[in-house]
Amino acid sequence: MTRGWIGIQIQPISPDLAKGLGLNSPRGAIIAGVQKNSPGAKAGLARGDVIASIDGEPIRDAHGLTKKIQNMAPGSSAQIGLLRNDTEKIVTVTLGQLPDRATNQ
């Protein structure tokens, strides 16, 4: 079975982090790192971006984001709704295949 991959490291959003980001509640997942030459890097995802939705579906937490991406087919495209510097943005990412030994998104 192949799984989708975008090559980012994520972390959950705590209530304190949500407050610092100006969010009403802890939702979505924050990007802690982006792997060089990964699908996420090629699409322009950056450390500190908050991923709020995939293909218009809200992302509740980091686990939900991981599950959603890994259930998508490599080679498919995803519309990622994110919050960057208090601005909402939509980015299209073409998913790669999750490497066998990787634990990242």
GUDO-884828 format. One line per 3 residues: their letters; for each residue x, y, z of C-alpha. Coordinates in Angstrom, 1 decimal, decimal comma. Layout:
% residues N
a	X:Y:Z ~ ...
//
This chain:
% residues 105
mtr	0,0:0,0:0,0 ~ 1,3:3,4:-0,9 ~ 0,7:6,5:1,1
gwi	0,7:10,2:0,3 ~ 3,5:12,4:1,7 ~ 4,3:16,1:1,6
giq	7,6:16,1:3,5 ~ 6,8:18,3:6,5 ~ 7,2:17,9:10,3
iqp	4,1:19,1:12,2 ~ 3,2:19,7:15,8 ~ -0,1:20,1:17,6
isp	-1,4:23,5:18,4 ~ -1,8:23,9:22,2 ~ -4,3:26,4:23,7
dla	-1,3:28,8:24,5 ~ 0,1:28,4:21,0 ~ -3,4:29,1:19,5
kgl	-3,7:32,2:21,5 ~ -0,2:33,4:20,4 ~ -1,2:32,7:16,8
gln	-4,5:34,7:17,1 ~ -6,7:31,6:16,8 ~ -10,0:31,3:18,7
spr	-9,3:27,7:19,5 ~ -6,5:25,1:19,1 ~ -7,2:23,7:15,6
gai	-5,1:22,6:12,6 ~ -1,4:21,8:12,8 ~ 1,6:24,0:12,7
iag	4,6:23,2:10,4 ~ 7,7:22,7:12,5 ~ 9,9:22,0:9,5
vqk	9,9:21,3:5,8 ~ 12,2:18,7:4,2 ~ 14,4:20,1:1,3
nsp	13,1:19,2:-2,2 ~ 9,9:17,6:-0,7 ~ 6,5:18,2:-2,2
gak	5,7:20,7:0,6 ~ 8,9:22,6:-0,1 ~ 8,2:22,7:-3,8
agl	4,7:24,1:-3,1 ~ 6,1:26,8:-0,8 ~ 5,0:25,5:2,6
arg	7,1:27,1:5,3 ~ 7,9:26,6:9,0 ~ 5,3:28,4:11,1
dvi	2,5:28,0:8,6 ~ -0,7:26,7:10,2 ~ -2,5:24,1:8,1
asi	-6,2:24,6:8,6 ~ -7,8:22,6:5,8 ~ -7,2:20,0:3,0
dge	-9,4:20,2:-0,1 ~ -11,8:22,5:1,9 ~ -12,2:20,0:4,8
pir	-11,1:21,5:8,2 ~ -8,2:19,9:9,9 ~ -8,9:19,5:13,6
dah	-5,4:18,5:14,8 ~ -2,0:17,2:13,8 ~ -3,2:13,6:13,9
glt	-6,1:14,4:11,5 ~ -3,7:16,0:9,1 ~ -1,3:13,0:9,1
kki	-4,2:10,6:8,5 ~ -5,7:12,7:5,7 ~ -2,4:13,1:3,8
qnm	-1,4:9,4:4,2 ~ -4,8:8,3:2,9 ~ -4,3:10,3:-0,3
apg	-2,7:8,7:-3,4 ~ 0,9:9,7:-4,4 ~ 0,7:11,9:-7,5
ssa	-2,6:13,4:-6,5 ~ -3,0:17,1:-5,8 ~ -4,3:18,7:-2,6
qig	-5,5:22,2:-1,9 ~ -4,0:23,1:1,4 ~ -5,6:26,0:3,3
llr	-3,1:27,7:5,6 ~ -2,6:30,7:7,8 ~ 0,6:32,6:7,3
ndt	1,3:35,9:9,1 ~ -2,4:36,4:9,8 ~ -3,3:35,8:6,2
eki	-5,3:32,9:4,8 ~ -3,8:31,3:1,7 ~ -4,5:28,3:-0,5
vtv	-1,5:26,3:-1,8 ~ -1,7:23,3:-4,2 ~ 0,6:20,4:-3,3
tlg	1,3:17,4:-5,5 ~ 1,8:14,5:-3,1 ~ 4,8:12,2:-3,2
qlp	5,0:8,7:-1,9 ~ 5,7:8,2:1,8 ~ 9,1:6,7:2,1
dra	9,2:3,3:3,9 ~ 11,3:4,4:6,8 ~ 9,8:7,9:7,2
tnq	7,5:9,0:10,0 ~ 6,8:12,5:8,6 ~ 3,9:13,8:6,6
//
